[in-house]
């Protein structure tokens, strides 16, 4: 059976105001909806080592990673390369993380930006960071980089750094 509802011409759809639900179940649903809204729009805490990132990128990163890692650095290299370089220059990454970030920065195409960021790391106090910077800068060599690599290959106190620098020079 079909029922036809006739409305007067003056009755508009906009005149209808739904009545709010009442009772404990309705309140619980409303509170749950509000919490979901707040959770979706809340700013996530960003680890101090990542606070050099621009706020929108920091929020994207914080929603996926709780701490620096290779996956995060690869994501930045592919999607936000300038942010990766900024993070490296910031100086808040621990030595192991800085090493991975430097290596991954070597995948970027902008040789000048990579050189500007990684060349100072070739003088870092931690050998593991110097080694990571060598791997990152290998594809971006110019005269200044080759000079620094030759210096490291000849006289760095770390055997691993000397070997990596010599290998990098051979690749050119």
Secondary structure, 3 states (H helix, E strand, C coil): CCCCCCCCCCCCHHHCCCCCCCCHHHHHHHHHHHHHHHHHHCCCCCCHHHCCCCHHHHHHHHHHCCCCCHHHHHHHHHHCHHHHHHHHHHCCCCHHHHHHHHHHHCCCCCHHHHHHHHHHHHHCCCHHHHHHHHHHHHHHCCHHHHHHHHHHHHHCCCHHHHHHHHHHHHHC
